[in-house]
Every structure is written in C-alpha cells, then in structure tokens.
Amino acid sequence: MGASEDSATVLHIDPPEAVLAASPVSRLRPDQKWAIFAAATGTIVEYTDWLIYASFAPVIASQFFSARNEVTSLLAAFAVFAVGFVMRPIGAAVLGILADRYGRRKALTLSISLMAGSSAIIGVCPTYESIGIVATGVLVLARLTQGFSAGGEYGSATTFMIESSPDDCRGFAGSWQWWAINAGILLSSVIAIATLSIGSSLGLPASGWRIAFIFAGILGLVGLWIRLSVDETAIFKNHQSGAQRRRPVYEIIFKHPSTSLRVIGIAMLGNVTGYIWIILYPSYINATTGLSLRDALSAQGVAVALSLVIIPFLGMLSDRIGRRPILIGFAIASALFAWPSLEWPYQGMSFREVLVLECVALVIFSGYCSTVASTMAEQFPTEIRATGIGLPYAIAVTIFGGASPWLVTALKSAGYGHLVWIYVVIVSVVGGAVYALMPETKGRSIR
C-alpha cells in the first residue's frame, strides 16, 4: 500500500523553488508541485480561520461575554476555544470515513467550506451587548463547526500528502503539512497585527476585529477553488474497490488499538508545546509582561517565519537519519526549555527578550512539525489511513491541546502559574518514551 507518484500533496505557497525541487532522492514533477500548492493553500486557510480566534481572545472576551470580570470573560473565551476541540474527534471520524470511503479530495473540500463559513459567521455576529446570550450561542456553534472541520482536515490532508510521495522522501513530503499549519498561524498573526494597527481609527472593540474573521472567510473561497482543481490520489484509486464497505473507525479501535494509542502518544507533546508556545503565548506575554498584544504577536510572527525555513530541511533529514532521533531530540529540548519559556517572562520584559524566547521555542517545535505527519501516516494501511491518523490525533488535540490555554490561564489566575512548566516536563518525558520505544518507519514501504 502506499505512495503514489502521480499526485503529490505537500505544500507550496511561499517556499523557495530550490527547496521544493531538492527532495532527498526523488524529484517532484510539475503536476505534483501543483498538488502541493493546492494542499498547502487549503491547509493554510483552514488554520488561519481556526487560530485567528486565539489571537483575538481578549477582544472576543469583551464582545461575546458579560463584562462583569475581565479575567472571567477571558477564561470564558478560552473555554469556547477549548469547546471547539470537543468536535475534533467527531469531525476526524466523520470526515475520515468520507476520505477513506469516497476519496481524500471530497473530505478536504468539505472541511474547508465548513471552516470558512464559520469564520464569516463569527465576523458578522452581533455582540453580547446587542443580543445577549444569543451572541455567545452563535459563537459556540461556529466554533463547534470549526472544530469539526479542523478534526477532519488533518487526517485527510496528511494522507493526501503522504500517498502522493515516493517512499524515500515521505519525511520531506509530510513536513509540508505542518509547514502549512505554521504558515496559517503566521497569516492569522499578520491579519491580527494589521487589524490591531488600524483598530484605533476603526474602533477595534466595535468593529475592527470583524475584518479579520470576514477576510479569513473569503480566503476559504480561494482555498476551495484551488482544492477543486486537483485530482484524487492514485493510491486511493488503486484501492477504491470495495471502499464503501470499509469500517475505518471499527478497524482502528478493534484491529489497530495499539497503533492508535501510539499515534495519541506521538501527538500529545506537540499539542501541549504548540498550543502553549504559539497559540497561548501572545496573550500570555501580554498579560505577564505588559508588552502590547501587537508586539507579542509580532514576536510570534518572526519566530513562526523562522520555523518555515527550518521545517522542510528537518523533514529531509528525517528521510536520512530517521523519524525517531528528531522526535526524541524534540522531547528532550521541550523538557529543558519548559521552565525558561514560562517562568522567565516578567513585567517590563523587552520585545527583544520575548523574541528570543519565541524563536527558541519555535526551533524546538520544528522538530515535531517536520516529522509527525509522515510518522503517523506510516502507521496505518491505505484503507483506513485518513481515519487512523485523524481520529487518534484529534483525541490528542482535544485532551492535550485544546485545554492548554485554559489550563495555563486558570492556574495563573489562581496563583499556581508556577506549576505549568512541570506539566510540560511530565508530558515531555512521557512523549519522549513513546518516541524512543516506537519502531522506526523511515523508508518502509506503505504500498
């Protein structure tokens, strides 16, 4: 089972052409590069829409919740952020089944449509002051829909990429999945910074933030058009006979339980560090140091841009030395950097100091980004690959990712913020053990 050389879905939006051409052994053909571009664009749009909420969490707290207490409102905003994750396993199961039975392309076009539509709804929804609790309800429903969409996106997109690459460069191919996610994070930050920069003239609390969500929704139409322009993967077509009789959820639970648990273990540390160091960090830095939210987002943007340079090359490296060494290094570095990243920020900290912390965090996180997609995809057969990746990953995201911003904010407000780094270290140790004990899959045929 495995990798097709007829259509490749990895990523391409801004990366240097020289990097795209220089896969470790095999070279991508023009049609494969277009498929890479299509997958990249869709994933970038998906994660821009999904993550821009976190960038505006302090503003959303004041617009969609009662303003009785600022900390309570912010906790409520992060709780809604976490609520979106409840739907991720459901989306992973439903869209994973769609991808495994009817094709990866169908699942990907549906997921981006749902995500973009939900962003547009958030952008035009009246505030709590205007319609009361109904505004909160609309926000929750929109985030539930986005969670459903994001849950199905990861497994389908990762499967599409890996099935479109030769066996000897799956690490490089899979690295573009997280390249696109990080590019979406960067774009969401750029949109947030731009909106904050012009917010004073537009009246940010009243209307300026809406521009970001409406723009993100419009981007979804572009991503949908591009995704509709690519064909289904050849490997899925080769295995399409009897596809509608497949029971992927049943099979990953009852026929591949240890593999599914391994995928959760592979994903948990990346979700904890990713959601703390990227999603939460701008708001955390703003609250802890007094640095403006715009400057905190700017530091995050520079660090994420640095990761975009590093990720493809680490993906290439994983095709030479293996997935395990890079992931083990990521776990060790995460444990060592947990305390400095969360305990060094202090009131009055400079932009330069914050930038250094963010850059170190993203260099470490790139070790996860560059290898996790290929590692997960190499665990399952073609017939259940999209669901096999998506559902366990979504469970890990829900447990270890979605709750992280709320957990950190709650502990800080209760006076126990000093315990957060210990939590990161514990997850790092457990994740490192999973990486050390799992089999190496570099170069293994998935045909």
ABEGO torsion letter per residue (X at the ends): XEBBAABBBBBBAABBAAAAABBAABBBBAAAAAAAAAAAAAAAAAAAAAAAAAAAAAAAAAAABBAABAAAAAAAAAAAAAAAAAAAAAAAAAAAAAAAAAEAAAAAAAAAAAAAAAAAAAAABBBAAAAEAAAAAAAAAAAAAAAAAAAAAAAAAAAAAAAABBAAAAAAAAAAAAAAAAAAAAAAAAAAAAAAAAAAAAGAAAAAAAAAAAAAAAAAAAAAAAAAABBBBAAAAAAABGAAABBAAAAAAAAAAAAAAAAAAAAAAAAAAAAAAAAAAAAAAAAAAGBBAAAAAAAAAAAAAAAAAAAAAAAAAAAAAEAAAAAAAAAAAAAAAAAAAAAABBBGBBAAAAAAAAAAAAAAAAAAAAAAAAAAAAABBAAAAAAAAAAAAAAAAAAAAAAAAAAAAAAAAAGAAAAAAAAAAAAAAAAAAAAAABBBABGBBAX
